[in-house]
Amino acid sequence: MGSRNDKVTLITGASRGIGRATACLLAADGGRLALGGRNMDSLAETARRVQEAGGEPLVLALDVTSDESVAAAVAAVMEKWGRIDHLVNNAGMTRDSLLMRTRSEDFAAVMDTNLGGVYRVSKAVVPRMLKARTGRMVNLSSVIGETGNPGQTTYAASKAAIIGFTRSLAREIASRGITVNCVAPGLIETEMTTAMPVAARDDLLSRIPLGRPGSPDDVAGAIRFLLSEQAGYITGSVIRVNGGLYM
Ligand SMILES: NC(=O)c1ccc[n+]([C@@H]2O[C@H](COP(=O)([O-])OP(=O)(O)OC[C@H]3O[C@@H](n4cnc5c(N)ncnc54)[C@H](O)[C@@H]3O)[C@@H](O)[C@H]2O)c1
């Protein structure tokens, strides 16, 4: 066990999709994985897979829209492992509609989850990294935040904002040895995109040079790289994992 990776990684929205794939990939390196999310049954399944892959899981009830929930989850990780080396701000949601049909409560919910979640969890975790004078953070943006898409004004705004947040925080804490980067996935096959209208999905697909949608593992690989020792000189960057959809 001595040479195995003992880094503690907190992943938000780890119950399925990209969050789960990232947890399982990191587990293969033998890491300690704090799995945050709202669906405890699905999180338990992620934990089972993490264990199977060789990692040590900790399941956490976490709603990124709640300050109290975030504080409790971070406290639980600190109590169990005493540190948080890596943070993957992955939790996110869509409520797509044309602007004229967008309800204010949907705008607020998407912003509060996607952008507010990154803000809340980062604010709770960064003090631990500052103290340790080391750390890695990866935030999930989206190709849509860079290109825009009809019917996704709110989602695009939240994901573009995450890039600005990332670059600002990267500048704030670089001198403490902490890197902050984004991964911007394209069309990835998860429950988020199976909910898309078929025409919108087909339109995106037809514009992907690599000719296929991405898998959660494609994204997990980029996240793993940004968390690795080898990525120590990369901060404030956006790594696109989009099959060439936007370049
Ligand atoms: N699937 C894609 O094509 C795609 C493309 C670009 C970006 N992304 C981004 O990648 C991330 C993961 O997406 P996915 O495709 O795996 O989607 P998904 O819907 O399968 O997973 C999202 C996860 O976030 C969790 N979540 C949502 N609100 C939460 C909250 N308030 N508190 C805690 N957890 C919450 C969900 O429960 C779920 O586990 C998201 O930020 C998404 O915007 C996805």
The ligand as a Tripos MOL2 file, in Angstrom:
@<TRIPOS>MOLECULE
LIG
   44    48     1     0     0
SMALL
NO_CHARGES

@<TRIPOS>ATOM
      1 N1        -23.1700   15.4640  -20.4030 N.am      1 LIG1
      2 C1        -22.6740   16.4400  -21.1370 C.2       1 LIG1
      3 O1        -22.7700   16.4250  -22.3630 O.2       1 LIG1
      4 C2        -21.9780   17.6050  -20.4960 C.ar      1 LIG1
      5 C3        -21.4090   18.5540  -21.3450 C.ar      1 LIG1
      6 C4        -20.7580   19.6350  -20.8090 C.ar      1 LIG1
      7 C5        -20.7000   19.8020  -19.4350 C.ar      1 LIG1
      8 N2        -21.2690   18.8770  -18.6230 N.ar      1 LIG1
      9 C6        -21.1800   19.1280  -17.1860 C.3       1 LIG1
     10 O2        -20.5910   18.0250  -16.5320 O.3       1 LIG1
     11 C7        -21.1170   17.9180  -15.2060 C.3       1 LIG1
     12 C8        -21.6390   16.5120  -14.9920 C.3       1 LIG1
     13 O3        -22.7000   16.2990  -15.9010 O.3       1 LIG1
     14 P1        -23.2760   14.8530  -16.3070 P.3       1 LIG1
     15 O4        -23.3790   14.8440  -17.7770 O.co2     1 LIG1
     16 O5        -22.5590   13.7900  -15.5950 O.co2     1 LIG1
     17 O6        -24.7780   15.0450  -15.7820 O.3       1 LIG1
     18 P2        -25.6930   14.1700  -14.8140 P.3       1 LIG1
     19 O7        -27.0010   14.8800  -14.8140 O.co2     1 LIG1
     20 O8        -25.6250   12.7470  -15.1540 O.co2     1 LIG1
     21 O9        -24.9590   14.3900  -13.4070 O.3       1 LIG1
     22 C9        -25.0050   15.5890  -12.7040 C.3       1 LIG1
     23 C10       -24.7770   15.2780  -11.2620 C.3       1 LIG1
     24 O10       -24.8820   16.4830  -10.4900 O.3       1 LIG1
     25 C11       -25.7300   16.2290   -9.4020 C.3       1 LIG1
     26 N3        -26.3580   17.4540   -8.8830 N.ar      1 LIG1
     27 C12       -27.2280   18.2740   -9.4960 C.ar      1 LIG1
     28 N4        -27.6210   19.2380   -8.6520 N.ar      1 LIG1
     29 C13       -26.9780   19.0250   -7.4690 C.ar      1 LIG1
     30 C14       -26.9710   19.6670   -6.2100 C.ar      1 LIG1
     31 N5        -27.7270   20.7430   -5.9570 N.pl3     1 LIG1
     32 N6        -26.1840   19.1770   -5.2320 N.ar      1 LIG1
     33 C15       -25.4150   18.0840   -5.4470 C.ar      1 LIG1
     34 N7        -25.3910   17.4140   -6.6180 N.ar      1 LIG1
     35 C16       -26.1730   17.8840   -7.6190 C.ar      1 LIG1
     36 C17       -26.7530   15.2500   -9.9450 C.3       1 LIG1
     37 O11       -27.4530   14.6090   -8.9210 O.3       1 LIG1
     38 C18       -25.8400   14.3150  -10.7290 C.3       1 LIG1
     39 O12       -25.2230   13.3670   -9.8840 O.3       1 LIG1
     40 C19       -22.1830   19.0050  -15.0810 C.3       1 LIG1
     41 O13       -21.6360   20.1330  -14.4450 O.3       1 LIG1
     42 C20       -22.5180   19.3040  -16.5290 C.3       1 LIG1
     43 O14       -23.0270   20.6180  -16.6870 O.3       1 LIG1
     44 C21       -21.9100   17.7910  -19.1160 C.ar      1 LIG1
@<TRIPOS>BOND
     1     1     2 1
     2     2     3 2
     3     2     4 1
     4     4     5 ar
     5     4    44 ar
     6     5     6 ar
     7     6     7 ar
     8     7     8 ar
     9     8     9 1
    10     8    44 ar
    11     9    10 1
    12     9    42 1
    13    10    11 1
    14    11    12 1
    15    11    40 1
    16    12    13 1
    17    13    14 1
    18    14    15 2
    19    14    16 1
    20    14    17 1
    21    17    18 1
    22    18    19 2
    23    18    20 1
    24    18    21 1
    25    21    22 1
    26    22    23 1
    27    23    24 1
    28    23    38 1
    29    24    25 1
    30    25    26 1
    31    25    36 1
    32    26    27 ar
    33    26    35 ar
    34    27    28 ar
    35    28    29 ar
    36    29    30 ar
    37    29    35 ar
    38    30    31 1
    39    30    32 ar
    40    32    33 ar
    41    33    34 ar
    42    34    35 ar
    43    36    37 1
    44    36    38 1
    45    38    39 1
    46    40    41 1
    47    40    42 1
    48    42    43 1
@<TRIPOS>SUBSTRUCTURE
     1 LIG1         1 GROUP 0 **** ****
